[in-house]
Amino acid sequence: MSDKRNYNDPNYFTNRELSWIDFNDRVLEESRDKANPLLERLKFLSITQSNLDEFFMVRVASLAKLAAVNYPKPDASGMTAEQQLHAVNDRAHDMLIKQYTTLNRSLIPAIDQVNIHLKSRADLTPGQFQFIKGYFHDELYPVLTPMADDSSRPFPFIANDTLNLAIQLTPVEGSGHLYATLQIPDVFPRVVRLPEEDNAFILLEEIIKSFVGQLFINYQVKESVVFRVIRDMDLDVAEEDTSNLLKDVQQQLKLREHGSVIRLEVENTISKKLLKRLNKELNTPDFAVYETNGPVDLTFLSKLTSQVINHDDLKYPKFSAYQPSELDHNHDIFAAIRDHDWLMQHPYDKFDPVVEFIRQAATDPDTLAIKMTLYRVSGDSPIIRYLGRAAQNGKQVTVLVEVKARFDEQNNVHWAKQLEKMGCHVIYGLIGLKTHSKLSLVVRREQGGIRRYMHMGTGNYNDVTAHFYTDMGLFTVNNDMGIDATNIFNMLSGYSKPPYFHQLHISPNGIRDFIYDKLDQAIELAKKGKPVLIKMKMNSLSDQKMIAHLYKASHAGVKIRLIIRGICCLKVGIPGISDNITVHSIVGRFLEHSRIYTFDFDGHRSIYLSSADLMTRNLNRRVELLFPILQPDLVERVDRIYDTMWEDNVKTRVLQADNTFKHVDRRGLTPLEAQAAFAEAATLHGQRDQAEAEAKTPTEFQPMLSPQNQPNPLNYDDGSETD
């Protein structure tokens, strides 16, 4: 009997953009959660703002462009671009109210109670007032540039994501209203520490507003309010070939600064007259105007927390990330990888071995070549330095730098040029595709011939984000994977099109086909009454065809567990469609970024890690990598990691049939916070290693044993234990 159900029914899908806002609301809930340390709650509120900014610059900007041309095609949930644009702005207005209610009613009173003060001019002591007066005259005044706005001087260009003052003036002698704008310079810190108290601060715009009249001699300032615009910042590069891609990206970076205004934020003390004028000059629709009940742009809260002194008690407790000694700079990392595969779980395991892998390869006389994909790297990347050193040492170094990585384009263009100067072969990617895979390959000449060493990961080669993104990586010398990796790099750098891969799966298309095949196998086994369990973890699930396939599997009786941090367009609890699917979301101290795909078919378990989420862009328009975990102990470890996250009952929210996410009911349960458990395990593992090393240190002279009589050292084959 054929399955005639329509798994693509729009009623079965949540709109992608509204699902993203739901995710950001979960982040906002963390700022309201009194169980979180106070300064961390300020950070969460700051993160909701930076999240929203990027969302508007790209996703809402895209909706605005589609709506402007009356694009008719609805999304999977049946909404047109115009409907989505208005729905998103409605929800974002609700979020704005919640953000500022959290700030004003909860967080500001709470920090005041512990003597951390964010002051306005009215709250300053005489000494503090003299300080800001001096700061204005000595530091700010020479830099500030007021811009008149009248018939002879048009309204100035307002740059994306800059703070500005909108000013209304009247002449001291005479009548009428005049207007000006003033950009608040970002060369000064926005949060200014005040004297006389340990933790008293004032915002830069408050200082400027206090003395702005001194920039307009013979005029009286009637009104000055802060405003900010968010513009369309999506990069639009026409890729016909990659020879001029670097130049095209640089040109587009300049052009996008002048994108249309997608959102206008302004202090709610603004007069109707001044707001109307701003609206007209910026050509902002009414639904895109956001009036804030407090400081515009809440990202300053992260800067505030970083300046607070003597309050470690209001932050997350520190933990020590674990590093096996075999992977440190005192040991031969290639010998360690030859011995067995190594699994890394960041940030609980240090990122240092990944950097060490490239460092040792750069100076190793047996290394012939290093090949690597780079999507996002830090501003001062040690990996880039070691790649350059390797090239200067005569190694063949090939680096794919994805210059189209959103909001990292400028950084990546810079590094691409630097790598070329240092003698590396730099590839800028494939036409029409972003290269998002995380792959590095070291080729060595050894006694037995050529051997390939690999690192594959779920996250970027970024030594900064590795401290607060949870990601996983694998070191291996598996020959089949090494051949596959070589073929991938040949495909990226030349015209090679491998007919098949031994162990690795790549997008475009390969990962989709692989997961479809696994789901089809699961469906057939479930129909035969066999026990089948699929466990997946990812950042986002939005691909319509993949969701329809998951619905089909659920309908056949396949049990499916999903851990999804962000966007989830799948709905649970649809009778006969998604009864067998459960969705958890973890939002906590670290940003959950790892991707795990586990298939347990009648007791036969296979586990894969990937750089790819199940989004259309990852499956169709990016070069992505999915790789297996083959070593049995590491299979067990990844499964324990997943199960620990699944059992989390502190930070987990469960998707309900009404499309809301609710916290786990903890009544009768022992609290388990997965991220805290992993951090504690890493610290304990390091302490145990140190104690064992100290115990082995001889306290008196001992004769050296011959190698065959040496005791076997305890071998910690991977990172921190999870239970």
Secondary structure in CASP SS format (residue, H / E / C, confidence):
PFRMAT SS
TARGET T0000
AUTHOR 0000-0000-0000
METHOD secondary structure of the structure
MODEL  1
M C 1.00
S C 1.00
D C 1.00
K C 1.00
R C 1.00
N C 1.00
Y C 1.00
N C 1.00
D C 1.00
P H 1.00
N H 1.00
Y H 1.00
F E 1.00
T C 1.00
N C 1.00
R H 1.00
E H 1.00
L H 1.00
S H 1.00
W H 1.00
I H 1.00
D H 1.00
F H 1.00
N H 1.00
D H 1.00
R H 1.00
V H 1.00
L H 1.00
E H 1.00
E H 1.00
S H 1.00
R H 1.00
D C 1.00
K C 1.00
A C 1.00
N C 1.00
P C 1.00
L H 1.00
L H 1.00
E H 1.00
R H 1.00
L H 1.00
K H 1.00
F H 1.00
L H 1.00
S H 1.00
I H 1.00
T H 1.00
Q H 1.00
S H 1.00
N H 1.00
L H 1.00
D H 1.00
E H 1.00
F H 1.00
F H 1.00
M H 1.00
V H 1.00
R H 1.00
V H 1.00
A H 1.00
S H 1.00
L H 1.00
A H 1.00
K H 1.00
L H 1.00
A H 1.00
A H 1.00
V C 1.00
N C 1.00
Y C 1.00
P C 1.00
K C 1.00
P C 1.00
D C 1.00
A C 1.00
S C 1.00
G C 1.00
M C 1.00
T C 1.00
A H 1.00
E H 1.00
Q H 1.00
Q H 1.00
L H 1.00
H H 1.00
A H 1.00
V H 1.00
N H 1.00
D H 1.00
R H 1.00
A H 1.00
H H 1.00
D H 1.00
M H 1.00
L H 1.00
I H 1.00
K H 1.00
Q H 1.00
Y H 1.00
T H 1.00
T H 1.00
L H 1.00
N H 1.00
R H 1.00
S H 1.00
L H 1.00
I H 1.00
P H 1.00
A H 1.00
I H 1.00
D H 1.00
Q H 1.00
V C 1.00
N C 1.00
I C 1.00
H E 1.00
L E 1.00
K E 1.00
S C 1.00
R H 1.00
A H 1.00
D H 1.00
L C 1.00
T C 1.00
P H 1.00
G H 1.00
Q H 1.00
F H 1.00
Q H 1.00
F H 1.00
I H 1.00
K H 1.00
G H 1.00
Y H 1.00
F H 1.00
H H 1.00
D H 1.00
E H 1.00
L H 1.00
Y C 1.00
P C 1.00
V C 1.00
L C 1.00
T C 1.00
P E 1.00
M E 1.00
A E 1.00
D E 1.00
D C 1.00
S C 1.00
S C 1.00
R C 1.00
P C 1.00
F C 1.00
P C 1.00
F C 1.00
I C 1.00
A C 1.00
N C 1.00
D C 1.00
T C 1.00
L C 1.00
N E 1.00
L E 1.00
A E 1.00
I E 1.00
Q E 1.00
L E 1.00
T E 1.00
P E 1.00
V C 1.00
E C 1.00
G C 1.00
S C 1.00
G C 1.00
H C 1.00
L E 1.00
Y E 1.00
A E 1.00
T E 1.00
L E 1.00
Q E 1.00
I C 1.00
P C 1.00
D C 1.00
V C 1.00
F C 1.00
P C 1.00
R C 1.00
V E 1.00
V E 1.00
R E 1.00
L C 1.00
P C 1.00
E C 1.00
E C 1.00
D C 1.00
N C 1.00
A E 1.00
F E 1.00
I E 1.00
L E 1.00
L H 1.00
E H 1.00
E H 1.00
I H 1.00
I H 1.00
K H 1.00
S H 1.00
F H 1.00
V H 1.00
G H 1.00
Q H 1.00
L H 1.00
F C 1.00
I C 1.00
N C 1.00
Y E 1.00
Q E 1.00
V E 1.00
K E 1.00
E E 1.00
S E 1.00
V E 1.00
V E 1.00
F E 1.00
R E 1.00
V E 1.00
I E 1.00
R E 1.00
D C 1.00
M C 1.00
D C 1.00
L C 1.00
D C 1.00
V C 1.00
A C 1.00
E C 1.00
E C 1.00
D C 1.00
T C 1.00
S C 1.00
N C 1.00
L H 1.00
L H 1.00
K H 1.00
D H 1.00
V H 1.00
Q H 1.00
Q H 1.00
Q H 1.00
L H 1.00
K H 1.00
L H 1.00
R H 1.00
E C 1.00
H C 1.00
G C 1.00
S C 1.00
V E 1.00
I E 1.00
R E 1.00
L E 1.00
E E 1.00
V E 1.00
E E 1.00
N C 1.00
T C 1.00
I C 1.00
S C 1.00
K H 1.00
K H 1.00
L H 1.00
L H 1.00
K H 1.00
R H 1.00
L H 1.00
N H 1.00
K H 1.00
E H 1.00
L H 1.00
N C 1.00
T C 1.00
P C 1.00
D H 1.00
F H 1.00
A H 1.00
V E 1.00
Y E 1.00
E E 1.00
T E 1.00
N C 1.00
G C 1.00
P C 1.00
V C 1.00
D C 1.00
L C 1.00
T C 1.00
F H 1.00
L H 1.00
S H 1.00
K H 1.00
L H 1.00
T H 1.00
S H 1.00
Q H 1.00
V C 1.00
I C 1.00
N C 1.00
H C 1.00
D H 1.00
D H 1.00
L H 1.00
K C 1.00
Y C 1.00
P C 1.00
K C 1.00
F C 1.00
S C 1.00
A C 1.00
Y E 1.00
Q C 1.00
P C 1.00
S H 1.00
E H 1.00
L H 1.00
D C 1.00
H C 1.00
N C 1.00
H C 1.00
D C 1.00
I H 1.00
F H 1.00
A H 1.00
A H 1.00
I H 1.00
R H 1.00
D H 1.00
H C 1.00
D C 1.00
W E 1.00
L E 1.00
M E 1.00
Q E 1.00
H E 1.00
P C 1.00
Y C 1.00
D E 1.00
K C 1.00
F C 1.00
D H 1.00
P H 1.00
V H 1.00
V H 1.00
E H 1.00
F H 1.00
I H 1.00
R H 1.00
Q H 1.00
A H 1.00
A H 1.00
T H 1.00
D C 1.00
P C 1.00
D C 1.00
T E 1.00
L E 1.00
A E 1.00
I E 1.00
K E 1.00
M E 1.00
T E 1.00
L E 1.00
Y C 1.00
R C 1.00
V C 1.00
S C 1.00
G C 1.00
D C 1.00
S C 1.00
P H 1.00
I H 1.00
I H 1.00
R H 1.00
Y H 1.00
L H 1.00
G H 1.00
R H 1.00
A H 1.00
A H 1.00
Q H 1.00
N C 1.00
G C 1.00
K C 1.00
Q E 1.00
V E 1.00
T E 1.00
V E 1.00
L E 1.00
V E 1.00
E C 1.00
V C 1.00
K C 1.00
A C 1.00
R C 1.00
F C 1.00
D C 1.00
E H 1.00
Q H 1.00
N H 1.00
N H 1.00
V H 1.00
H H 1.00
W H 1.00
A H 1.00
K H 1.00
Q H 1.00
L H 1.00
E H 1.00
K H 1.00
M C 1.00
G C 1.00
C C 1.00
H E 1.00
V E 1.00
I E 1.00
Y C 1.00
G C 1.00
L C 1.00
I C 1.00
G C 1.00
L C 1.00
K E 1.00
T E 1.00
H C 1.00
S C 1.00
K E 1.00
L E 1.00
S E 1.00
L E 1.00
V E 1.00
V E 1.00
R E 1.00
R E 1.00
E E 1.00
Q C 1.00
G C 1.00
G E 1.00
I E 1.00
R E 1.00
R E 1.00
Y E 1.00
M E 1.00
H E 1.00
M E 1.00
G E 1.00
T C 1.00
G C 1.00
N C 1.00
Y C 1.00
N C 1.00
D C 1.00
V C 1.00
T H 1.00
A H 1.00
H H 1.00
F C 1.00
Y E 1.00
T E 1.00
D E 1.00
M E 1.00
G E 1.00
L E 1.00
F E 1.00
T E 1.00
V C 1.00
N C 1.00
N H 1.00
D H 1.00
M H 1.00
G H 1.00
I H 1.00
D H 1.00
A H 1.00
T H 1.00
N H 1.00
I H 1.00
F H 1.00
N H 1.00
M H 1.00
L H 1.00
S H 1.00
G C 1.00
Y C 1.00
S C 1.00
K C 1.00
P C 1.00
P C 1.00
Y C 1.00
F C 1.00
H C 1.00
Q C 1.00
L C 1.00
H E 1.00
I E 1.00
S E 1.00
P C 1.00
N C 1.00
G H 1.00
I H 1.00
R H 1.00
D H 1.00
F H 1.00
I H 1.00
Y H 1.00
D H 1.00
K H 1.00
L H 1.00
D H 1.00
Q H 1.00
A H 1.00
I H 1.00
E H 1.00
L H 1.00
A H 1.00
K H 1.00
K C 1.00
G C 1.00
K C 1.00
P C 1.00
V E 1.00
L E 1.00
I E 1.00
K E 1.00
M E 1.00
K E 1.00
M E 1.00
N C 1.00
S C 1.00
L E 1.00
S C 1.00
D C 1.00
Q H 1.00
K H 1.00
M H 1.00
I H 1.00
A H 1.00
H H 1.00
L H 1.00
Y H 1.00
K H 1.00
A H 1.00
S H 1.00
H H 1.00
A C 1.00
G C 1.00
V C 1.00
K E 1.00
I E 1.00
R E 1.00
L E 1.00
I E 1.00
I E 1.00
R C 1.00
G C 1.00
I C 1.00
C E 1.00
C C 1.00
L E 1.00
K C 1.00
V C 1.00
G C 1.00
I C 1.00
P C 1.00
G C 1.00
I C 1.00
S C 1.00
D C 1.00
N C 1.00
I E 1.00
T E 1.00
V E 1.00
H E 1.00
S E 1.00
I E 1.00
V C 1.00
G C 1.00
R C 1.00
F C 1.00
L E 1.00
E E 1.00
H C 1.00
S C 1.00
R C 1.00
I E 1.00
Y E 1.00
T E 1.00
F E 1.00
D E 1.00
F E 1.00
D C 1.00
G C 1.00
H E 1.00
R E 1.00
S E 1.00
I E 1.00
Y E 1.00
L E 1.00
S E 1.00
S C 1.00
A C 1.00
D C 1.00
L E 1.00
M C 1.00
T H 1.00
R H 1.00
N H 1.00
L H 1.00
N H 1.00
R C 1.00
R E 1.00
V E 1.00
E E 1.00
L E 1.00
L E 1.00
F E 1.00
P E 1.00
I E 1.00
L C 1.00
Q C 1.00
P H 1.00
D H 1.00
L H 1.00
V H 1.00
E H 1.00
R H 1.00
V H 1.00
D H 1.00
R H 1.00
I H 1.00
Y H 1.00
D H 1.00
T H 1.00
M H 1.00
W H 1.00
E H 1.00
D C 1.00
N C 1.00
V C 1.00
K C 1.00
T E 1.00
R E 1.00
V E 1.00
L E 1.00
Q C 1.00
A C 1.00
D C 1.00
N C 1.00
T C 1.00
F E 1.00
K E 1.00
H E 1.00
V C 1.00
D C 1.00
R C 1.00
R C 1.00
G C 1.00
L C 1.00
T C 1.00
P C 1.00
L C 1.00
E C 1.00
A H 1.00
Q H 1.00
A H 1.00
A H 1.00
F H 1.00
A H 1.00
E H 1.00
A H 1.00
A H 1.00
T H 1.00
L H 1.00
H H 1.00
G H 1.00
Q H 1.00
R H 1.00
D H 1.00
Q H 1.00
A H 1.00
E H 1.00
A H 1.00
E H 1.00
A H 1.00
K H 1.00
T C 1.00
P C 1.00
T C 1.00
E C 1.00
F C 1.00
Q C 1.00
P C 1.00
M C 1.00
L C 1.00
S C 1.00
P H 1.00
Q H 1.00
N H 1.00
Q C 1.00
P C 1.00
N C 1.00
P C 1.00
L C 1.00
N C 1.00
Y C 1.00
D C 1.00
D C 1.00
G C 1.00
S C 1.00
E C 1.00
T C 1.00
D C 1.00
END
